[in-house]
Amino acid sequence: MERRLIKDYEAMMQDVLARMDNDTLDVAVALASVPDQIRGYGPVKADSVAIAEKKKAELLDAFRSPGAENARIMAAQ
């Protein structure tokens, strides 16, 4: 699982960095910090990975459609 998470993160950040602009900078920073939410071992880690994956999906949606949705997601953090 850890190796998959690392590869997914690297691929996501390559894509984010290639598309980032002034409007999406805050969301890009939030995406970069998603792994900081992953903690624990065993079932605790599995739960935190699930939460982090959900947050990542929300942030990626906001990143891909900047504007009002972007501001709403960032306000919820």
PyMOL CGO cylinders between C-alpha atoms (Angstrom):
from pymol import cmd
from pymol.cgo import CYLINDER

trace = [
    CYLINDER, 0.00, 0.00, 0.00, 2.76, 2.47, 0.89, 0.3, 1, 1, 1, 1, 1, 1,
    CYLINDER, 2.76, 2.47, 0.89, 4.50, 1.99, -2.46, 0.3, 1, 1, 1, 1, 1, 1,
    CYLINDER, 4.50, 1.99, -2.46, 1.23, 2.54, -4.33, 0.3, 1, 1, 1, 1, 1, 1,
    CYLINDER, 1.23, 2.54, -4.33, 0.55, 5.69, -2.33, 0.3, 1, 1, 1, 1, 1, 1,
    CYLINDER, 0.55, 5.69, -2.33, 3.99, 7.07, -3.16, 0.3, 1, 1, 1, 1, 1, 1,
    CYLINDER, 3.99, 7.07, -3.16, 3.62, 6.36, -6.89, 0.3, 1, 1, 1, 1, 1, 1,
    CYLINDER, 3.62, 6.36, -6.89, 0.11, 7.84, -6.94, 0.3, 1, 1, 1, 1, 1, 1,
    CYLINDER, 0.11, 7.84, -6.94, 1.32, 10.95, -5.11, 0.3, 1, 1, 1, 1, 1, 1,
    CYLINDER, 1.32, 10.95, -5.11, 4.26, 11.47, -7.47, 0.3, 1, 1, 1, 1, 1, 1,
    CYLINDER, 4.26, 11.47, -7.47, 2.04, 11.10, -10.55, 0.3, 1, 1, 1, 1, 1, 1,
    CYLINDER, 2.04, 11.10, -10.55, -0.61, 13.42, -9.12, 0.3, 1, 1, 1, 1, 1, 1,
    CYLINDER, -0.61, 13.42, -9.12, 1.94, 16.09, -8.24, 0.3, 1, 1, 1, 1, 1, 1,
    CYLINDER, 1.94, 16.09, -8.24, 3.54, 15.95, -11.69, 0.3, 1, 1, 1, 1, 1, 1,
    CYLINDER, 3.54, 15.95, -11.69, 0.12, 16.60, -13.21, 0.3, 1, 1, 1, 1, 1, 1,
    CYLINDER, 0.12, 16.60, -13.21, -0.72, 19.32, -10.68, 0.3, 1, 1, 1, 1, 1, 1,
    CYLINDER, -0.72, 19.32, -10.68, 2.58, 21.13, -11.13, 0.3, 1, 1, 1, 1, 1, 1,
    CYLINDER, 2.58, 21.13, -11.13, 2.21, 21.08, -14.92, 0.3, 1, 1, 1, 1, 1, 1,
    CYLINDER, 2.21, 21.08, -14.92, -1.27, 22.66, -14.72, 0.3, 1, 1, 1, 1, 1, 1,
    CYLINDER, -1.27, 22.66, -14.72, -0.90, 24.94, -11.71, 0.3, 1, 1, 1, 1, 1, 1,
    CYLINDER, -0.90, 24.94, -11.71, -1.53, 28.67, -12.03, 0.3, 1, 1, 1, 1, 1, 1,
    CYLINDER, -1.53, 28.67, -12.03, -2.38, 31.56, -9.69, 0.3, 1, 1, 1, 1, 1, 1,
    CYLINDER, -2.38, 31.56, -9.69, -6.02, 30.47, -9.45, 0.3, 1, 1, 1, 1, 1, 1,
    CYLINDER, -6.02, 30.47, -9.45, -5.16, 26.92, -8.41, 0.3, 1, 1, 1, 1, 1, 1,
    CYLINDER, -5.16, 26.92, -8.41, -2.12, 27.52, -6.21, 0.3, 1, 1, 1, 1, 1, 1,
    CYLINDER, -2.12, 27.52, -6.21, -3.97, 27.14, -2.89, 0.3, 1, 1, 1, 1, 1, 1,
    CYLINDER, -3.97, 27.14, -2.89, -5.55, 23.86, -3.96, 0.3, 1, 1, 1, 1, 1, 1,
    CYLINDER, -5.55, 23.86, -3.96, -2.20, 22.60, -5.25, 0.3, 1, 1, 1, 1, 1, 1,
    CYLINDER, -2.20, 22.60, -5.25, -0.65, 23.28, -1.84, 0.3, 1, 1, 1, 1, 1, 1,
    CYLINDER, -0.65, 23.28, -1.84, -3.54, 21.47, -0.14, 0.3, 1, 1, 1, 1, 1, 1,
    CYLINDER, -3.54, 21.47, -0.14, -3.08, 18.51, -2.49, 0.3, 1, 1, 1, 1, 1, 1,
    CYLINDER, -3.08, 18.51, -2.49, 0.62, 18.40, -1.69, 0.3, 1, 1, 1, 1, 1, 1,
    CYLINDER, 0.62, 18.40, -1.69, -0.19, 18.13, 2.01, 0.3, 1, 1, 1, 1, 1, 1,
    CYLINDER, -0.19, 18.13, 2.01, -2.76, 15.32, 1.75, 0.3, 1, 1, 1, 1, 1, 1,
    CYLINDER, -2.76, 15.32, 1.75, -0.21, 12.62, 2.77, 0.3, 1, 1, 1, 1, 1, 1,
    CYLINDER, -0.21, 12.62, 2.77, 0.30, 14.46, 6.07, 0.3, 1, 1, 1, 1, 1, 1,
    CYLINDER, 0.30, 14.46, 6.07, -3.14, 13.19, 7.08, 0.3, 1, 1, 1, 1, 1, 1,
    CYLINDER, -3.14, 13.19, 7.08, -2.08, 9.52, 6.87, 0.3, 1, 1, 1, 1, 1, 1,
    CYLINDER, -2.08, 9.52, 6.87, -1.18, 8.18, 10.29, 0.3, 1, 1, 1, 1, 1, 1,
    CYLINDER, -1.18, 8.18, 10.29, -1.06, 4.95, 12.25, 0.3, 1, 1, 1, 1, 1, 1,
    CYLINDER, -1.06, 4.95, 12.25, -0.62, 1.26, 11.54, 0.3, 1, 1, 1, 1, 1, 1,
    CYLINDER, -0.62, 1.26, 11.54, -2.94, -1.50, 10.41, 0.3, 1, 1, 1, 1, 1, 1,
    CYLINDER, -2.94, -1.50, 10.41, -6.63, -0.63, 10.52, 0.3, 1, 1, 1, 1, 1, 1,
    CYLINDER, -6.63, -0.63, 10.52, -5.93, 2.88, 11.81, 0.3, 1, 1, 1, 1, 1, 1,
    CYLINDER, -5.93, 2.88, 11.81, -3.71, 3.56, 8.79, 0.3, 1, 1, 1, 1, 1, 1,
    CYLINDER, -3.71, 3.56, 8.79, -6.28, 2.03, 6.43, 0.3, 1, 1, 1, 1, 1, 1,
    CYLINDER, -6.28, 2.03, 6.43, -8.93, 4.39, 7.82, 0.3, 1, 1, 1, 1, 1, 1,
    CYLINDER, -8.93, 4.39, 7.82, -6.68, 7.43, 7.50, 0.3, 1, 1, 1, 1, 1, 1,
    CYLINDER, -6.68, 7.43, 7.50, -5.79, 6.44, 3.91, 0.3, 1, 1, 1, 1, 1, 1,
    CYLINDER, -5.79, 6.44, 3.91, -9.51, 6.26, 3.06, 0.3, 1, 1, 1, 1, 1, 1,
    CYLINDER, -9.51, 6.26, 3.06, -10.09, 9.72, 4.55, 0.3, 1, 1, 1, 1, 1, 1,
    CYLINDER, -10.09, 9.72, 4.55, -7.06, 11.13, 2.73, 0.3, 1, 1, 1, 1, 1, 1,
    CYLINDER, -7.06, 11.13, 2.73, -8.18, 9.60, -0.59, 0.3, 1, 1, 1, 1, 1, 1,
    CYLINDER, -8.18, 9.60, -0.59, -11.62, 11.21, -0.20, 0.3, 1, 1, 1, 1, 1, 1,
    CYLINDER, -11.62, 11.21, -0.20, -10.03, 14.58, 0.55, 0.3, 1, 1, 1, 1, 1, 1,
    CYLINDER, -10.03, 14.58, 0.55, -7.70, 14.17, -2.42, 0.3, 1, 1, 1, 1, 1, 1,
    CYLINDER, -7.70, 14.17, -2.42, -10.65, 13.50, -4.73, 0.3, 1, 1, 1, 1, 1, 1,
    CYLINDER, -10.65, 13.50, -4.73, -12.44, 16.64, -3.49, 0.3, 1, 1, 1, 1, 1, 1,
    CYLINDER, -12.44, 16.64, -3.49, -9.33, 18.74, -3.94, 0.3, 1, 1, 1, 1, 1, 1,
    CYLINDER, -9.33, 18.74, -3.94, -8.65, 17.35, -7.42, 0.3, 1, 1, 1, 1, 1, 1,
    CYLINDER, -8.65, 17.35, -7.42, -12.20, 18.27, -8.44, 0.3, 1, 1, 1, 1, 1, 1,
    CYLINDER, -12.20, 18.27, -8.44, -11.62, 21.79, -7.14, 0.3, 1, 1, 1, 1, 1, 1,
    CYLINDER, -11.62, 21.79, -7.14, -8.25, 21.96, -8.88, 0.3, 1, 1, 1, 1, 1, 1,
    CYLINDER, -8.25, 21.96, -8.88, -9.74, 20.95, -12.21, 0.3, 1, 1, 1, 1, 1, 1,
    CYLINDER, -9.74, 20.95, -12.21, -12.57, 23.48, -11.97, 0.3, 1, 1, 1, 1, 1, 1,
    CYLINDER, -12.57, 23.48, -11.97, -11.19, 26.58, -10.22, 0.3, 1, 1, 1, 1, 1, 1,
    CYLINDER, -11.19, 26.58, -10.22, -13.45, 29.38, -9.08, 0.3, 1, 1, 1, 1, 1, 1,
    CYLINDER, -13.45, 29.38, -9.08, -16.32, 29.32, -6.60, 0.3, 1, 1, 1, 1, 1, 1,
    CYLINDER, -16.32, 29.32, -6.60, -15.98, 25.59, -5.96, 0.3, 1, 1, 1, 1, 1, 1,
    CYLINDER, -15.98, 25.59, -5.96, -12.26, 26.07, -5.32, 0.3, 1, 1, 1, 1, 1, 1,
    CYLINDER, -12.26, 26.07, -5.32, -12.99, 28.74, -2.70, 0.3, 1, 1, 1, 1, 1, 1,
    CYLINDER, -12.99, 28.74, -2.70, -15.63, 26.55, -1.02, 0.3, 1, 1, 1, 1, 1, 1,
    CYLINDER, -15.63, 26.55, -1.02, -13.25, 23.58, -0.72, 0.3, 1, 1, 1, 1, 1, 1,
    CYLINDER, -13.25, 23.58, -0.72, -10.45, 25.72, 0.66, 0.3, 1, 1, 1, 1, 1, 1,
    CYLINDER, -10.45, 25.72, 0.66, -12.81, 27.34, 3.19, 0.3, 1, 1, 1, 1, 1, 1,
    CYLINDER, -12.81, 27.34, 3.19, -13.76, 23.88, 4.46, 0.3, 1, 1, 1, 1, 1, 1,
    CYLINDER, -13.76, 23.88, 4.46, -10.17, 22.97, 5.35, 0.3, 1, 1, 1, 1, 1, 1,
]
cmd.load_cgo(trace, "trace")
